[in-house]
């Protein structure tokens, strides 16, 4: 039986907590783009890659049927410390794919990543405890953007990679979308009133109590009752507070990585704290 569907022409590979959900939604508004209906396909991560197969992956890019190009967004692709081998698998399936990597101030991304993990029940340690040993901290490793990108550059030429600034997109969402459309070979003058709307906000995140985490369906089920129950069983998460000595240590730890990314991308990242 012949395979149906198509393979992606573009993939947003990260970074986590850098407006990837919003950008995926905005690109899906374009009538010539078939964006996967589900974000975070994580196809190139094992065991999904072996278990699902290429035919399953093709079927994720069906709508709209007249689209010229297709794409997906999975921030776990730039978590090489957790999921090695992504770039090699990707190159074996879609060697000509265009990669979009949206970067955010590494320290504010660490803060947002910590809040996200606390809200999902994955992190129980204090903020300082979660980051004070950076080599062993997944939250810090995700902010090592140059380290994460190097594996992709071993399999894809630089011209297939577009680095974007979260801060620049925040100031001009339409301009960010236009830049990506031009990179993808589409008319950059596309506009839609929904471009600029935020899909997720860390300010809405809440810390679940232990009993709320024990409700099996509370995290995945979309019912109003379970969403309300989970909210009742949680408290607001305060903004992470840096200890001065920890902040200096993390800044020093990430400084060379940030410098390498500036050199590669040609972007100044003026708004960043490093």
C-alpha positions as CSV (number, residue, x, y, z in Angstrom):
1,X,0.0,0.0,0.0
2,X,1.4,3.4,-1.0
3,X,2.1,5.9,1.8
4,X,-0.3,8.7,2.3
5,X,0.3,12.2,3.6
6,X,3.6,14.1,3.3
7,X,6.8,14.8,5.2
8,X,7.6,18.2,6.8
9,X,9.4,21.0,5.0
10,X,10.1,22.9,8.2
11,X,10.5,22.0,11.9
12,X,10.6,24.3,14.9
13,X,13.2,22.5,17.1
14,X,12.9,24.7,20.2
15,X,13.7,26.2,22.5
16,X,11.3,25.2,25.3
17,X,9.4,28.2,26.8
18,X,10.4,30.5,23.8
19,X,7.0,31.1,22.2
20,X,7.2,28.0,20.0
21,X,3.5,27.1,20.7
22,X,2.5,30.6,19.6
23,X,4.6,30.5,16.5
24,X,3.3,27.1,15.5
25,X,-0.3,28.4,15.9
26,X,0.5,31.5,13.8
27,X,2.1,29.5,11.0
28,X,-0.9,27.2,11.0
29,X,-3.1,30.1,10.1
30,X,-1.4,30.4,6.7
31,X,-3.6,28.7,3.9
32,X,-0.5,27.3,2.2
33,X,1.0,25.7,5.3
34,X,0.0,22.3,6.7
35,X,1.1,22.5,10.3
36,X,0.7,19.3,12.4
37,X,-2.6,19.5,14.3
38,X,-0.8,18.3,17.4
39,X,2.3,20.2,18.5
40,X,5.1,18.2,20.1
41,X,5.0,15.2,17.8
42,X,8.4,14.2,19.2
43,X,8.7,11.8,16.2
44,X,12.5,11.8,16.1
45,X,12.8,10.8,19.7
46,X,13.1,7.1,20.6
47,X,11.1,5.0,21.1
48,X,8.5,7.1,19.1
49,X,10.7,7.0,16.0
50,X,10.8,3.2,15.9
51,X,7.3,2.5,17.3
52,X,5.3,5.0,15.1
53,X,7.1,4.7,11.7
54,X,7.3,7.0,8.7
55,X,3.7,6.4,7.6
56,X,2.3,7.6,10.9
57,X,4.5,10.7,10.6
58,X,3.3,11.5,7.1
59,X,-0.3,11.4,8.2
60,X,0.2,14.2,10.6
61,X,0.4,16.8,7.8
62,X,-2.9,16.4,6.0
63,X,-4.7,19.8,6.5
64,X,-5.2,22.0,4.6
65,X,-5.1,19.7,1.6
66,X,-4.0,22.4,-0.8
67,X,-1.0,23.4,1.3
68,X,2.3,24.0,-0.4
69,X,4.5,23.1,2.6
70,X,4.1,21.3,5.9
71,X,5.8,21.5,9.3
72,X,5.8,20.6,13.0
73,X,7.2,21.9,16.3
74,X,8.8,19.8,19.0
75,X,10.9,21.6,21.6
76,X,12.3,18.3,22.9
77,X,14.4,18.1,19.8
78,X,16.8,20.5,21.4
79,X,17.2,18.6,24.6
80,X,20.2,16.5,23.6
81,X,21.0,15.9,27.2
82,X,17.7,13.9,27.5
83,X,17.1,12.7,23.9
84,X,20.3,12.1,21.9
85,X,20.4,11.1,18.2
86,X,17.5,13.4,17.1
87,X,19.5,15.2,14.4
88,X,20.8,12.0,12.8
89,X,17.3,10.5,12.6
90,X,15.9,13.7,11.2
91,X,18.6,13.9,8.5
92,X,17.9,10.3,7.5
93,X,14.2,11.1,6.9
94,X,14.0,14.8,5.9
95,X,17.5,15.9,4.9
96,X,16.3,19.1,3.2
97,X,14.0,20.2,6.0
98,X,14.4,23.8,7.2
99,X,15.0,24.2,10.9
100,X,13.8,27.1,13.1
101,X,15.3,27.6,16.5
102,X,13.7,30.4,18.7
103,X,16.0,31.5,21.5
104,X,15.2,33.4,24.6
105,X,17.3,35.1,27.3
106,X,18.9,32.0,28.8
107,X,18.3,33.0,32.4
108,X,14.6,34.0,31.9
109,X,14.1,30.8,30.0
110,X,15.5,28.9,32.9
111,X,13.1,30.6,35.2
112,X,10.1,29.8,32.9
113,X,11.3,26.3,32.5
114,X,11.4,25.8,36.2
115,X,7.9,27.1,36.6
116,X,6.7,24.8,33.8
117,X,8.3,21.7,35.4
118,X,6.8,22.6,38.9
119,X,3.4,23.0,37.4
120,X,3.6,19.6,35.7
121,X,4.7,18.0,38.9
122,X,8.2,17.1,37.5
123,X,10.1,19.4,39.8
124,X,9.8,19.4,43.6
125,X,13.2,21.0,44.5
126,X,13.6,24.7,45.1
127,X,14.7,26.9,42.3
128,X,18.3,27.1,43.6
129,X,18.5,23.4,44.2
130,X,17.3,22.7,40.7
131,X,20.1,24.8,39.0
132,X,23.0,24.9,41.4
133,X,24.8,22.0,39.7
134,X,24.4,23.1,36.0
135,X,26.1,20.0,34.4
136,X,23.3,17.9,36.0
137,X,20.5,20.4,35.6
138,X,18.2,19.7,32.7
139,X,16.7,23.2,33.0
140,X,20.2,24.8,32.6
141,X,21.2,22.4,29.8
142,X,18.2,23.4,27.7
143,X,19.5,27.0,27.8
144,X,22.9,25.9,26.3
145,X,21.7,26.8,22.8
146,X,25.0,26.4,21.0
147,X,25.6,23.0,22.6
148,X,22.1,21.9,21.5
149,X,22.5,23.2,18.0
150,X,25.9,21.7,17.3
151,X,24.5,18.2,16.7
152,X,22.2,19.6,14.0
153,X,25.0,21.4,12.3
154,X,26.8,18.1,11.9
155,X,23.9,16.9,9.8
156,X,22.4,20.0,8.2
157,X,24.1,22.9,6.4
158,X,23.8,26.3,8.1
159,X,21.7,27.8,5.4
160,X,18.9,25.4,6.4
161,X,18.9,26.8,10.0
162,X,17.1,30.0,11.0
163,X,17.8,31.4,14.4
164,X,15.0,33.7,15.9
165,X,14.9,35.9,18.9
166,X,12.0,35.4,21.3
167,X,12.3,39.0,22.5
168,X,12.2,40.4,18.9
169,X,9.2,38.2,18.1
170,X,7.5,39.6,21.2
171,X,8.0,43.1,20.1
172,X,6.9,42.4,16.5
173,X,5.0,39.1,16.1
174,X,3.9,39.9,12.5
175,X,7.5,40.7,11.6
176,X,8.7,37.4,13.1
177,X,6.1,35.4,11.1
178,X,7.0,37.3,8.0
179,X,10.7,36.5,8.5
180,X,9.9,32.8,8.8
181,X,7.6,32.8,5.7
182,X,10.4,34.4,3.7
183,X,12.8,31.7,4.9
184,X,10.3,29.1,3.9
185,X,9.8,30.5,0.4
186,X,6.3,31.9,0.9
187,X,4.9,35.4,0.5
188,X,6.1,37.3,3.6
189,X,3.2,39.7,3.4
190,X,0.6,37.3,4.9
191,X,-1.3,38.7,7.8
192,X,-4.0,37.5,10.2
193,X,-5.5,39.3,13.2
194,X,-4.7,36.3,15.4
195,X,-1.0,36.7,14.9
196,X,0.3,38.1,18.2
197,X,-2.1,36.3,20.5
198,X,-0.3,34.3,23.2
199,X,-1.0,30.6,23.4
200,X,0.6,29.9,26.8
201,X,1.6,32.0,29.8
202,X,3.8,31.1,32.7
203,X,1.8,33.5,34.9
204,X,-1.1,31.0,34.7
205,X,1.0,28.1,36.0
206,X,0.2,26.7,39.4
207,X,1.9,24.3,41.8
208,X,-0.2,21.1,42.2
209,X,-0.6,19.5,45.7
210,X,0.4,15.9,46.0
211,X,-3.2,14.7,46.1
212,X,-3.9,16.5,42.8
213,X,-1.0,14.7,41.1
214,X,-2.5,11.4,42.1
215,X,-5.6,12.1,40.0
216,X,-4.7,10.1,36.8
217,X,-6.7,11.9,34.2
218,X,-6.4,15.4,35.7
219,X,-3.4,16.4,33.5
220,X,-4.6,15.1,30.1
221,X,-8.4,15.3,30.3
222,X,-9.9,18.4,28.9
223,X,-13.1,18.3,30.9
224,X,-14.1,21.4,32.8
225,X,-14.6,19.4,36.1
226,X,-11.1,18.0,36.1
227,X,-9.5,21.3,35.1
228,X,-11.4,23.0,38.0
229,X,-10.4,20.2,40.4
230,X,-6.8,20.5,39.4
231,X,-6.9,24.3,40.0
232,X,-8.5,23.8,43.4
233,X,-5.7,21.4,44.2
234,X,-2.9,23.9,43.4
235,X,-1.4,27.2,44.4
236,X,0.1,30.0,42.4
237,X,3.8,29.6,41.6
238,X,5.9,32.5,42.7
239,X,8.5,33.9,40.3
240,X,11.8,32.1,40.9
241,X,14.3,34.2,42.9
242,X,18.0,34.0,42.1
243,X,20.6,33.9,44.8
244,X,23.2,36.4,43.7
245,X,26.1,33.8,43.8
246,X,24.1,31.2,41.9
247,X,23.1,33.7,39.2
248,X,26.8,34.8,38.8
249,X,27.8,31.1,38.5
250,X,25.2,30.3,35.9
251,X,26.0,33.5,33.9
252,X,29.7,32.4,33.8
253,X,28.7,28.9,32.9
254,X,26.6,30.0,29.9
255,X,28.8,32.9,28.7
256,X,30.9,31.0,26.1
257,X,27.8,29.2,24.8
258,X,26.0,32.6,24.3
259,X,29.0,34.1,22.6
260,X,29.2,31.2,20.1
261,X,25.5,31.5,19.3
262,X,25.9,35.3,18.7
263,X,28.8,34.6,16.3
264,X,26.9,31.9,14.4
265,X,23.6,33.7,14.1
266,X,24.8,37.2,13.6
267,X,22.2,38.4,16.1
268,X,23.1,40.7,19.0
269,X,20.5,39.5,21.4
270,X,20.7,42.9,23.0
271,X,17.9,42.2,25.5
272,X,19.7,39.3,27.0
273,X,21.2,39.4,30.5
274,X,24.4,37.6,29.3
